């Protein structure tokens, strides 16, 4: 919640930045598809040698034959302890606290603290994200100012702070014995980097409210990816709410008038980038879910993923020479430095609030808080940056959030009913 005063103080300067239409690209090198392939080539220069080394150690049966000073490091990175929990959910979260003697007033205060922390962290993060990616820095009456273009540097800033926070938390608190091979975090890390990059880049072509609604609609690809990666099955109400979300998002997108301001026109590039974000993010969540079959805490997951995220992003930035260029931009514009640092702080604090809220109150309460956060984010973006929403678009937004709350309600009812049934029986027929 300490982020709120800082962002409120920065709001006047955020809203005054002059916006540059995305169609005005300085050169073909600024085109997002070119940057995507350049970044991917940078990641491949780390992934490919790493893959070959892992295959080499496995073929040599290094776990039985290896010796020397490097053996513990190689064992941890390539083999791990290979000890999995009996049930996938065992390692996903520590047991939720059920304090019998805690007063109701204290529980209410704790819930308000969690809600305030999540709202402050992610609302601030959303406002700053739109400011950094869509407005200029250093604009005067005679100078148009310049726009920050390297989304990968922002991803690196977020990940280096998250890595530091998670590392300190793991060092200062007792954690489960780690058993997963470290290299398995690299898959989630790579997809997480790419999803974050697509998210930042998409703001150059579409409005923030459009992005928020598109993120809400990722329920559908997450379900599809769950079937492919984890072989999951879903209930009929999950398909129903996913369809309602799609209808609401379609109403919002189709309500865009042709004469709308350039900042809110959904371009083809923006749609492709949003699709990339949703696909990569869906893979990340499902891969992390599969990784939780190893006994680990969420903070250990946060640390492991961010280790590789820092490695991939800093390697790619150094290869492109973009790291020094971004640092020089920070030196020229102190306002951007403050925004980038605060963006990273909000991202790291938000992740810690997520873990704490789920541990204290469960996933249902957390989902309700975050669904409200998405609605507040759209409202805040429209107020600060002047995005217009038509009546049909507003109805679409209402349909989306109605479906999200219906999803939370149905899931909580299903959990209550399943607890009352004898073991082995299911409350409804699986689809």
C-alpha positions as CSV (number, residue, x, y, z in Angstrom):
1,X,0.0,0.0,0.0
2,X,3.0,2.3,0.3
3,X,3.0,2.5,-3.5
4,X,-0.3,4.5,-3.6
5,X,1.1,7.9,-2.4
6,X,3.9,7.7,-4.9
7,X,1.8,6.9,-7.9
8,X,-0.8,9.6,-6.9
9,X,2.0,12.2,-6.8
10,X,3.2,11.0,-10.2
11,X,-0.2,11.1,-11.9
12,X,-0.1,14.7,-13.1
13,X,3.2,14.0,-14.9
14,X,1.9,10.7,-16.3
15,X,-1.1,12.2,-17.9
16,X,0.7,15.1,-19.5
17,X,3.1,13.0,-21.6
18,X,2.5,13.4,-25.3
19,X,1.4,10.2,-27.1
20,X,3.0,9.0,-30.3
21,X,0.9,7.0,-32.8
22,X,2.2,3.5,-33.2
23,X,2.2,3.8,-37.0
24,X,5.1,6.3,-36.8
25,X,8.0,3.9,-36.6
26,X,11.5,5.4,-36.8
27,X,12.9,2.4,-38.8
28,X,12.1,-1.1,-39.8
29,X,14.2,-2.2,-36.8
30,X,11.4,-0.8,-34.5
31,X,8.9,-3.2,-35.9
32,X,7.8,-5.6,-33.1
33,X,8.2,-8.8,-35.1
34,X,11.8,-8.0,-35.9
35,X,12.5,-7.3,-32.2
36,X,10.7,-10.5,-31.3
37,X,13.0,-12.6,-33.5
38,X,16.1,-10.7,-32.3
39,X,15.2,-11.4,-28.7
40,X,14.4,-15.0,-29.4
41,X,17.8,-15.4,-31.1
42,X,19.4,-14.0,-27.9
43,X,17.5,-16.6,-25.7
44,X,18.4,-19.4,-28.2
45,X,22.1,-18.6,-27.7
46,X,21.7,-19.5,-24.1
47,X,19.1,-22.3,-24.4
48,X,20.8,-24.3,-27.1
49,X,24.2,-24.7,-25.4
50,X,22.4,-25.4,-22.1
51,X,20.3,-28.1,-23.8
52,X,23.3,-29.7,-25.3
53,X,25.1,-29.7,-21.9
54,X,22.1,-31.3,-20.2
55,X,21.9,-34.1,-22.8
56,X,25.7,-34.6,-22.5
57,X,25.5,-35.1,-18.7
58,X,22.5,-37.4,-18.9
59,X,24.1,-39.6,-21.6
60,X,27.3,-39.9,-19.6
61,X,25.3,-41.0,-16.6
62,X,27.0,-38.2,-14.7
63,X,24.9,-38.8,-11.6
64,X,26.6,-42.1,-10.9
65,X,30.1,-41.4,-12.4
66,X,30.6,-37.7,-11.7
67,X,33.0,-36.4,-9.0
68,X,34.7,-33.2,-8.1
69,X,33.9,-29.7,-7.0
70,X,31.2,-29.1,-9.7
71,X,29.3,-32.3,-8.9
72,X,26.7,-30.7,-6.5
73,X,26.0,-27.8,-8.9
74,X,25.5,-30.1,-11.9
75,X,23.4,-32.5,-9.8
76,X,21.1,-29.7,-8.7
77,X,20.8,-28.1,-12.1
78,X,20.4,-31.2,-14.2
79,X,19.1,-34.0,-12.0
80,X,17.7,-32.6,-8.8
81,X,16.7,-35.0,-6.1
82,X,13.8,-36.4,-8.2
83,X,11.5,-36.6,-5.1
84,X,7.9,-35.8,-5.9
85,X,5.0,-35.3,-3.6
86,X,2.2,-37.9,-3.7
87,X,-0.4,-35.3,-4.6
88,X,0.3,-32.4,-7.0
89,X,-1.4,-30.0,-4.7
90,X,0.8,-30.9,-1.8
91,X,3.6,-28.7,-2.9
92,X,1.7,-25.9,-4.5
93,X,0.9,-24.0,-1.4
94,X,1.6,-24.3,2.3
95,X,-1.5,-25.3,4.4
96,X,-3.8,-22.4,4.7
97,X,-4.0,-20.9,8.1
98,X,-7.1,-21.7,10.1
99,X,-6.7,-19.7,13.3
100,X,-9.5,-20.8,15.7
101,X,-8.7,-18.3,18.4
102,X,-8.2,-15.3,16.1
103,X,-10.8,-12.6,16.5
104,X,-13.1,-11.7,13.7
105,X,-11.9,-8.1,13.8
106,X,-8.4,-9.2,13.3
107,X,-9.3,-11.4,10.4
108,X,-11.2,-8.5,8.8
109,X,-8.2,-6.2,9.2
110,X,-5.9,-8.9,7.7
111,X,-8.3,-9.2,4.7
112,X,-8.4,-5.4,4.3
113,X,-4.6,-5.4,4.4
114,X,-4.4,-8.1,1.7
115,X,-7.0,-6.4,-0.5
116,X,-5.3,-3.0,-0.1
117,X,-1.9,-4.4,-0.9
118,X,-3.0,-6.2,-4.0
119,X,-5.0,-3.2,-5.3
120,X,-2.3,-0.7,-4.6
121,X,0.4,-2.9,-6.1
122,X,-1.3,-3.9,-9.3
123,X,-3.3,-0.7,-9.9
124,X,-0.1,1.3,-9.6
125,X,1.7,-1.2,-11.8
126,X,-1.1,-0.9,-14.5
127,X,-1.0,2.9,-14.5
128,X,2.8,3.0,-14.7
129,X,2.9,0.3,-17.4
130,X,0.6,2.4,-19.7
131,X,2.6,5.6,-18.9
132,X,6.0,4.1,-19.8
133,X,4.9,2.4,-23.0
134,X,2.5,5.0,-24.5
135,X,3.9,8.5,-23.5
136,X,7.0,10.4,-24.2
137,X,9.8,11.6,-21.8
138,X,11.5,15.0,-21.8
139,X,8.9,16.8,-23.9
140,X,9.0,20.6,-23.9
141,X,7.4,23.4,-25.9
142,X,10.2,23.1,-28.5
143,X,11.2,19.4,-28.2
144,X,8.8,16.5,-28.8
145,X,10.6,14.3,-26.3
146,X,11.5,10.7,-26.8
147,X,9.7,7.4,-26.2
148,X,11.1,4.4,-24.4
149,X,11.0,1.4,-26.8
150,X,12.8,-1.6,-25.3
151,X,10.1,-3.7,-23.5
152,X,12.7,-6.4,-22.8
153,X,14.6,-4.0,-20.4
154,X,11.4,-3.4,-18.4
155,X,11.0,-7.2,-18.1
156,X,14.6,-7.4,-16.9
157,X,14.0,-4.7,-14.3
158,X,11.0,-6.5,-13.0
159,X,12.7,-9.9,-12.9
160,X,15.9,-8.8,-11.2
161,X,14.0,-7.2,-8.3
162,X,11.6,-10.2,-8.0
163,X,14.7,-12.5,-8.0
164,X,16.3,-10.5,-5.2
165,X,13.1,-10.4,-3.1
166,X,12.4,-14.1,-3.5
167,X,16.1,-15.0,-2.7
168,X,16.0,-13.0,0.5
169,X,12.7,-14.5,1.5
170,X,14.0,-18.0,0.9
171,X,17.2,-17.2,2.8
172,X,15.4,-15.8,5.9
173,X,12.5,-18.2,6.2
174,X,12.3,-22.0,6.4
175,X,11.5,-23.6,3.0
176,X,10.8,-27.2,1.9
177,X,13.8,-29.2,0.8
178,X,14.2,-28.4,-2.9
179,X,14.0,-31.4,-5.3
180,X,13.3,-30.2,-8.8
181,X,16.1,-30.1,-11.4
182,X,16.8,-26.4,-11.9
183,X,16.7,-26.5,-15.7
184,X,13.0,-27.3,-15.6
185,X,12.4,-23.7,-14.4
186,X,13.8,-22.4,-17.7
187,X,10.7,-23.5,-19.6
188,X,8.3,-21.4,-17.5
189,X,10.9,-18.6,-17.4
190,X,11.2,-18.4,-21.2
191,X,7.4,-18.4,-21.7
192,X,7.0,-15.9,-18.8
193,X,9.5,-13.5,-20.4
194,X,7.8,-13.7,-23.8
195,X,4.3,-13.2,-22.3
196,X,5.5,-10.1,-20.4
197,X,7.3,-8.8,-23.5
198,X,4.1,-9.2,-25.6
199,X,2.1,-7.5,-22.8
200,X,4.3,-4.4,-22.9
201,X,4.6,-4.3,-26.6
202,X,0.8,-4.6,-27.1
203,X,0.3,-1.3,-25.3
204,X,1.9,0.4,-28.3
205,X,-1.0,-0.7,-30.5
206,X,-4.1,-1.1,-28.3
207,X,-5.6,0.6,-25.3
208,X,-5.0,-0.6,-21.7
209,X,-8.7,-1.4,-21.2
210,X,-8.7,-3.7,-24.2
211,X,-5.6,-5.4,-22.8
212,X,-7.2,-6.0,-19.4
213,X,-10.3,-7.6,-21.0
214,X,-8.2,-9.7,-23.3
215,X,-6.3,-10.9,-20.2
216,X,-9.6,-11.8,-18.5
217,X,-10.4,-13.9,-21.6
218,X,-7.3,-16.1,-21.2
219,X,-9.5,-18.5,-19.3
220,X,-10.2,-20.3,-22.6
221,X,-6.6,-20.8,-23.8
222,X,-5.6,-21.8,-20.2
223,X,-8.2,-24.5,-20.4
224,X,-7.0,-25.6,-23.8
225,X,-3.4,-25.6,-22.7
226,X,-4.4,-27.6,-19.5
227,X,-5.9,-30.3,-21.7
228,X,-2.7,-30.5,-23.8
229,X,-0.1,-30.1,-21.1
230,X,-1.7,-31.5,-18.0
231,X,-4.5,-33.7,-19.5
232,X,-7.1,-31.9,-17.3
233,X,-10.8,-32.2,-17.6
234,X,-13.3,-29.4,-16.9
235,X,-16.9,-29.0,-15.7
236,X,-19.8,-27.7,-17.8
237,X,-19.9,-24.4,-15.9
238,X,-16.3,-23.7,-16.7
239,X,-17.1,-23.9,-20.5
240,X,-20.2,-21.7,-19.9
241,X,-18.3,-18.9,-18.1
242,X,-15.5,-19.1,-20.7
243,X,-18.1,-18.6,-23.5
244,X,-19.7,-15.6,-21.6
245,X,-16.2,-14.0,-21.2
246,X,-15.6,-14.4,-25.0
247,X,-19.0,-12.8,-25.8
248,X,-18.3,-9.9,-23.4
249,X,-14.8,-9.3,-24.9
250,X,-16.2,-9.4,-28.4
251,X,-18.8,-6.8,-27.6
252,X,-16.2,-4.5,-26.2
253,X,-13.8,-4.9,-29.2
254,X,-16.5,-4.6,-31.8
255,X,-17.9,-1.4,-30.2
256,X,-14.8,0.5,-31.2
257,X,-15.8,3.3,-33.5
258,X,-13.8,4.0,-36.6
259,X,-13.2,7.6,-35.6
260,X,-11.9,6.7,-32.1
261,X,-8.6,8.1,-31.0
262,X,-5.6,6.3,-32.3
263,X,-4.6,5.1,-28.8
264,X,-7.7,2.9,-28.6
265,X,-7.8,1.5,-32.1
266,X,-7.2,-2.3,-31.9
267,X,-4.7,-2.9,-34.7
268,X,-3.7,-6.2,-36.1
269,X,-0.3,-6.1,-34.4
270,X,-2.0,-5.5,-31.1
271,X,-4.3,-8.5,-31.6
272,X,-1.3,-10.7,-32.5
273,X,0.7,-9.6,-29.5
274,X,-2.2,-10.1,-27.2
275,X,-2.7,-13.6,-28.6
276,X,1.0,-14.2,-28.0
277,X,0.7,-13.0,-24.4
278,X,-2.3,-15.3,-23.7
279,X,-0.6,-18.4,-25.3
280,X,2.7,-17.9,-23.5
281,X,1.0,-17.1,-20.2
282,X,-1.2,-20.1,-20.4
283,X,1.8,-22.4,-20.9
284,X,3.6,-20.7,-18.0
285,X,0.8,-21.4,-15.5
286,X,0.3,-25.0,-16.6
287,X,4.0,-25.8,-16.6
288,X,4.3,-24.3,-13.1
289,X,1.4,-26.3,-12.0
290,X,3.2,-29.5,-13.3
291,X,6.4,-28.4,-11.5
292,X,4.5,-28.2,-8.2
293,X,4.4,-32.0,-8.2
294,X,7.9,-31.5,-6.6
295,X,7.6,-30.4,-3.0
296,X,8.3,-26.7,-3.2
297,X,6.9,-23.4,-1.9
298,X,5.5,-20.6,-4.2
299,X,8.5,-18.4,-3.3
300,X,10.9,-21.1,-4.3
301,X,9.0,-21.3,-7.6
302,X,9.3,-17.5,-7.9
303,X,13.1,-17.6,-7.2
304,X,13.7,-20.5,-9.7
305,X,11.8,-18.9,-12.5
306,X,13.4,-15.5,-12.0
307,X,16.9,-16.9,-11.9
308,X,16.5,-18.0,-15.5
309,X,14.5,-14.8,-16.4
310,X,17.4,-12.6,-15.3
311,X,19.9,-14.9,-17.2
312,X,17.9,-14.8,-20.5
313,X,17.1,-11.1,-20.5
314,X,20.5,-9.8,-19.5
315,X,22.2,-12.1,-22.0
316,X,19.9,-11.0,-24.8
317,X,20.3,-7.3,-23.8
318,X,24.1,-7.5,-23.8
319,X,24.2,-9.3,-27.1
320,X,22.1,-6.6,-28.7
321,X,23.9,-3.7,-27.0
322,X,20.5,-2.6,-25.7
323,X,21.4,-2.7,-22.0
324,X,23.7,0.3,-22.2
325,X,21.3,2.2,-24.4
326,X,18.5,1.7,-21.8
327,X,20.8,2.8,-19.0
328,X,21.6,5.9,-21.0
329,X,17.9,6.6,-21.4
330,X,17.5,6.3,-17.6
331,X,20.3,8.8,-17.1
332,X,18.7,11.3,-19.5
333,X,15.3,11.0,-18.0
334,X,15.1,10.7,-14.2
335,X,11.3,10.5,-14.4
336,X,11.6,7.3,-16.4
337,X,14.0,5.9,-13.8
338,X,11.5,6.5,-11.0
339,X,8.7,4.9,-13.1
340,X,10.7,1.9,-14.0
341,X,11.9,1.3,-10.4
342,X,8.4,1.7,-9.0
343,X,7.1,-0.6,-11.7
344,X,9.5,-3.3,-10.5
345,X,8.7,-2.7,-6.8
346,X,5.0,-3.0,-7.5
347,X,5.5,-6.2,-9.5
348,X,7.6,-7.9,-6.7
349,X,5.4,-6.7,-3.9
350,X,2.3,-7.9,-5.8
351,X,3.7,-11.4,-6.1
352,X,4.3,-11.5,-2.3
353,X,0.8,-10.3,-1.6
354,X,-0.6,-13.0,-3.9
355,X,1.2,-15.8,-1.9
356,X,0.1,-14.3,1.5
357,X,-3.5,-13.8,0.5
358,X,-3.9,-17.3,-0.9
359,X,-2.3,-18.7,2.2
360,X,-4.5,-16.8,4.6
361,X,-7.9,-16.8,2.8
362,X,-7.7,-19.2,-0.1
363,X,-7.9,-18.9,-3.9
364,X,-11.5,-17.9,-4.1
365,X,-11.1,-14.7,-2.0
366,X,-7.9,-13.9,-3.9
367,X,-9.7,-14.3,-7.3
368,X,-12.5,-12.0,-6.2
369,X,-10.0,-9.3,-5.2
370,X,-8.1,-9.6,-8.4
371,X,-11.3,-9.5,-10.5
372,X,-12.3,-6.3,-8.8
373,X,-8.7,-5.0,-9.5
374,X,-9.3,-5.5,-13.2
375,X,-12.5,-3.5,-13.1
376,X,-10.8,-0.7,-11.2
377,X,-7.8,-0.8,-13.6
378,X,-10.1,-0.1,-16.6
379,X,-11.9,2.7,-14.7
380,X,-8.6,4.3,-13.6
381,X,-7.1,4.1,-17.1
382,X,-10.1,5.8,-18.6
383,X,-10.0,8.5,-16.0
384,X,-6.3,9.2,-16.3
385,X,-5.6,8.7,-20.0
386,X,-9.1,9.6,-21.4
387,X,-10.1,6.3,-23.0
388,X,-13.7,6.4,-24.3
389,X,-16.1,3.4,-23.7
390,X,-19.4,3.1,-25.6
391,X,-22.6,1.7,-24.1
392,X,-22.1,-1.6,-25.9
393,X,-18.5,-1.7,-24.8
394,X,-19.6,-1.0,-21.2
395,X,-22.2,-3.9,-21.4
396,X,-19.4,-6.1,-22.7
397,X,-17.2,-5.2,-19.7
398,X,-20.2,-6.0,-17.4
399,X,-20.7,-9.4,-19.1
400,X,-17.0,-10.3,-18.6
401,X,-17.0,-9.5,-14.9
402,X,-20.3,-11.1,-14.3
403,X,-18.9,-14.3,-15.8
404,X,-15.8,-14.1,-13.7
405,X,-17.8,-13.7,-10.5
406,X,-20.1,-16.6,-11.6
407,X,-17.0,-18.7,-12.1
408,X,-15.7,-17.9,-8.6
409,X,-19.1,-18.7,-7.1
410,X,-19.5,-22.0,-9.0
411,X,-16.0,-23.1,-8.0
412,X,-16.6,-22.4,-4.3
413,X,-19.9,-24.3,-4.4
414,X,-18.3,-27.2,-6.1
415,X,-15.6,-27.4,-3.4
416,X,-18.2,-27.3,-0.6
417,X,-20.2,-30.1,-2.2
418,X,-17.2,-32.2,-2.8
419,X,-16.2,-32.0,0.9
420,X,-19.6,-33.4,1.9
421,X,-19.4,-36.4,-0.5
422,X,-17.7,-39.7,0.4
423,X,-14.2,-40.2,-1.0
424,X,-14.2,-41.3,-4.6
425,X,-17.5,-39.7,-5.5
426,X,-17.8,-36.6,-7.6
427,X,-20.6,-34.0,-7.3
428,X,-21.2,-33.7,-11.1
429,X,-20.3,-35.6,-14.2
430,X,-17.0,-34.5,-15.8
431,X,-17.2,-33.2,-19.3
